[in-house]
Amino acid sequence: MSILIKPIITEKATADSELRNCYTFAVNTKANKVEIKKAVEAAYGVSVEKVRTINVRPDRRTRHTKTGIQNGKTNAVKKAIVQLAEGEMIDLYSNM
C-alpha cells in the first residue's frame, strides 16, 4: 500500500511551505497519521513534528443531456499537512 500519492502544489500550499514549514500531500484514504509521518520521514529524510489530515468529500454533479439526466461524482481524497522540524525543508521541485 503506497501511502504518499503526490505532493499538492497550489498557491496556498506553497505559501504554507514558505511561511510555516508545512507541506501538503495527497495520501491514501486508509492511512493514519503515524503511517503518514513514517512515510514522509522515509521518503524525504526529514523529521516531522506534526501531521494534520483532511478528508475531502466527493463532488456530486448532475448534467442534463439529450439522453437524460447523468449523475456523477469525483473521487474522495485525503490530504495530509505535514509540519517539519525547525531548519528542515523538502525540495519538491528537484525531481522535475
C-alpha positions, 0 to 999 in steps of 0.5 A: 500500500503506497501511502504518499500519492503526490505532493499538492502544489497550489498557491496556498500550499506553497505559501504554507511551505514558505511561511510555516514549514508545512507541506501538503500531500495527497495520501491514501484514504486508509492511512493514519497519521503515524503511517503518514509521518513514517512515510514522509520521514522515509521518503524525504529524510526529514523529521516531522513534528506534526501531521494534520489530515483532511478528508475531502468529500466527493463532488456530486454533479448532475448534467442534463443531456439529450439522453437524460439526466447523468449523475456523477461524482469525483473521487474522495481524497485525503490530504495530509499537512505535514509540519517539519522540524525547525531548519528542515525543508523538502525540495519538491521541485528537484525531481522535475 
